[in-house]
């Protein structure tokens, strides 16, 4: 595969509709959840017992809610940063599919492997999936920054698994940081990258 053409300064901010529409939809969904949490939260936030009773939509909708404004702005900041970093690689369909799949895997991982966690909210699990997907896409396009981003994320996840999340972060968002949601979200993003890349290779082989 040929090395991708380096982006110029004028291309550094991904402003094509295909590049910003999907993150914008996530932002709008989070804003709606923020302003109407009292009306919507009881039916949409991840509650372990509710999901066990068949309310599977909570695996996705929980991600749009947050514990407080600090939590909201932290996640929206990461959402924006990832768009600036990787938005040139986004398409609406691929982004939303990766986001939804990572969100679902994140909550499913928590549901089956973190029985002590009874409630979950926040974009972070799904955003870990988007981050991993973006880093792997950069590597696929022969961009060295992809290796640095991937290594940084892997070190972060390993640190959380061995030492837990920062006490300051837990205090800021007024909740225990769901580090296993980060782990499973990242796994979801990596899985989607491998599936889509493998599917594309098969399609190319079939047309040769």
C-alpha positions as MATLAB code, in Angstrom:
seq = 'XXXXXXXXXXXXXXXXXXXXXXXXXXXXXXXXXXXXXXXXXXXXXXXXXXXXXXXXXXXXXXXXXXXXXXXXXXXXXXXXXXXXXXXXXXXXXXXXXXXXXXXXXXXXXXXXXXXXXXXXXXXXXXXXXXXXXXXXXXXXXXXXXXXXXXXXXXXXXXXXXXXXXXXXXXXXXXXXXXXXXXXXXXXXXXXXXXXXXXXXXXXXXXXX';
ca = [
       0.000    0.000    0.000;
       1.350    3.434   -0.916;
       2.120    5.912    1.838;
      -0.759    8.331    2.345;
      -0.176   11.949    1.342;
       0.620   14.092    4.418;
      -2.154   16.465    5.323;
      -1.556   20.166    4.812;
      -2.465   22.818    7.378;
      -5.633   23.615    5.444;
      -6.649   19.960    5.760;
      -5.783   19.638    9.473;
      -9.328   20.341   10.668;
     -11.706   17.732    9.169;
     -14.659   19.873    8.071;
     -16.238   17.750    5.357;
     -19.776   16.634    6.336;
     -18.762   12.942    6.274;
     -16.057   13.781    8.794;
     -18.006   15.756   11.385;
     -21.660   14.667   11.136;
     -21.324   11.482   13.204;
     -19.414   13.076   16.122;
     -21.907   15.944   15.979;
     -24.776   13.454   16.371;
     -23.058   11.976   19.435;
     -22.658   15.481   20.865;
     -26.315   16.308   20.239;
     -27.431   13.035   21.813;
     -25.312   13.810   24.879;
     -26.767   17.313   25.121;
     -30.316   15.939   24.975;
     -29.456   13.434   27.702;
     -27.903   16.211   29.796;
     -30.898   18.534   29.596;
     -33.575   15.847   29.920;
     -31.879   13.427   32.311;
     -34.701   13.586   34.858;
     -37.284   12.681   32.215;
     -35.208   10.089   30.328;
     -32.573    8.728   32.659;
     -34.604    6.101   34.504;
     -35.440    4.373   31.217;
     -32.133    4.774   29.387;
     -29.234    4.590   31.877;
     -27.504    1.234   32.321;
     -28.957   -0.542   35.358;
     -27.787   -4.112   35.813;
     -31.170   -5.484   36.873;
     -33.016   -3.687   34.068;
     -30.638   -5.078   31.429;
     -30.971   -8.548   32.945;
     -34.730   -8.149   32.547;
     -34.312   -7.581   28.793;
     -33.922   -3.806   28.466;
     -30.963   -4.195   26.120;
     -31.237   -0.716   24.604;
     -29.605    0.585   27.780;
     -26.306   -0.908   26.562;
     -26.237    1.917   23.986;
     -28.261    4.742   25.493;
     -26.365    4.715   28.804;
     -23.345    6.206   27.090;
     -25.075    9.522   26.414;
     -25.664   10.283   30.107;
     -23.107   11.637   32.582;
     -22.717   11.897   36.338;
     -22.156   15.668   36.327;
     -20.998   18.569   34.160;
     -17.335   17.760   34.739;
     -17.941   14.251   33.404;
     -19.879   15.643   30.429;
     -17.266   18.220   29.415;
     -14.424   15.739   29.897;
     -16.009   13.253   27.496;
     -17.062   15.904   24.988;
     -13.505   17.212   25.051;
     -12.195   13.743   24.215;
     -14.854   13.333   21.508;
     -13.660   16.598   19.941;
      -9.974   15.745   20.278;
     -10.483   12.399   18.564;
     -12.328   14.138   15.730;
      -9.403   16.549   15.280;
      -6.914   13.637   15.342;
      -8.769   11.106   13.224;
     -11.632   12.947   11.569;
      -9.967   12.778    8.155;
     -10.573    9.017    8.369;
     -14.230    9.226    9.420;
     -17.314    8.399    7.410;
     -20.739    8.661    8.976;
     -21.604    4.971    8.618;
     -18.258    3.609    9.787;
     -18.040    5.990   12.743;
     -21.562    5.293   13.977;
     -21.163    1.550   13.507;
     -17.868    1.593   15.417;
     -19.331    3.787   18.153;
     -22.458    1.673   18.630;
     -20.555   -1.609   18.553;
     -17.902   -0.345   20.995;
     -20.622    1.016   23.279;
     -22.460   -2.308   23.279;
     -19.296   -4.357   23.874;
     -18.253   -1.961   26.633;
     -21.520   -2.409   28.539;
     -21.732   -6.136   27.808;
     -18.247   -6.587   29.225;
     -19.266   -4.697   32.340;
     -22.516   -6.644   32.580;
     -20.941  -10.090   32.429;
     -17.525   -9.510   33.989;
     -17.990   -6.682   36.513;
     -20.903   -7.842   38.662;
     -20.119   -5.240   41.335;
     -20.973   -2.402   38.949;
     -24.716   -1.814   39.146;
     -25.002    1.376   37.091;
     -22.983    2.901   34.254;
     -23.085    6.146   32.287;
     -20.679    8.082   30.081;
     -19.120    8.104   26.620;
     -15.707    6.885   27.727;
     -16.180    3.190   26.963;
     -17.290    3.877   23.400;
     -14.639    6.586   22.952;
     -11.922    4.089   23.844;
     -13.217    2.015   20.943;
     -13.130    5.029   18.618;
      -9.599    5.837   19.781;
      -8.298    2.326   19.094;
     -10.074    2.199   15.721;
      -8.545    5.543   14.745;
      -5.041    4.544   15.842;
      -5.245    1.317   13.839;
      -6.522    3.247   10.824;
      -3.515    5.566   11.066;
      -1.223    2.528   11.140;
      -3.041    1.073    8.149;
      -2.384    4.319    6.273;
       1.337    4.187    7.163;
       1.144    7.088    9.616;
       3.703    6.748   12.435;
       1.480    8.623   14.867;
      -0.805    5.593   14.869;
       1.830    3.486   16.618;
       2.329    6.149   19.296;
      -1.398    6.508   19.881;
      -1.910    2.755   20.066;
       0.985    2.312   22.483;
      -0.269    5.171   24.652;
      -3.759    3.695   24.857;
      -2.477    0.193   25.631;
      -0.290    1.580   28.440;
      -3.234    3.557   29.825;
      -5.482    0.494   29.877;
      -2.772   -1.665   31.472;
      -2.121    0.981   34.117;
      -5.831    1.159   34.951;
      -6.116   -2.607   35.175;
      -3.163   -2.908   37.574;
      -3.413    0.316   39.572;
      -6.929    1.621   39.022;
      -8.022    5.055   37.881;
      -6.882    8.347   39.355;
      -8.561    9.319   42.624;
      -8.698   12.899   41.356;
     -10.658   11.776   38.296;
     -13.113    9.808   40.430;
     -13.594   12.850   42.643;
     -14.088   15.148   39.644;
     -16.834   13.028   38.061;
     -18.317   12.100   41.477;
     -18.268    8.384   40.658;
     -16.009    5.368   40.479;
     -14.261    5.242   37.096;
     -15.452    2.164   35.185;
     -12.033    1.027   34.010;
     -13.365   -2.278   32.671;
     -15.738   -0.359   30.411;
     -12.632    1.283   28.916;
     -11.010   -2.110   28.378;
     -14.041   -3.658   26.686;
     -14.740   -0.561   24.601;
     -11.191   -0.667   23.269;
     -11.601   -4.356   22.449;
     -14.796   -3.521   20.570;
     -13.034   -0.850   18.493;
     -10.148   -3.190   17.642;
     -12.564   -5.957   16.664;
     -14.511   -3.687   14.315;
     -11.292   -2.511   12.664;
     -10.192   -6.111   12.059;
     -13.607   -7.150   10.733;
     -13.942   -4.194    8.344;
     -10.332   -4.432    7.152;
     -10.666   -8.182    6.623;
     -13.932   -7.721    4.772;
     -12.423   -5.085    2.500;
      -9.494   -7.363    1.672;
     -11.867  -10.187    0.804;
     -13.879   -7.887   -1.476;
     -10.714   -6.722   -3.251;
      -9.568  -10.315   -3.704;
     -12.962  -11.285   -5.120;
     -12.752   -8.526   -7.742;
      -9.194   -9.307   -8.849;
];
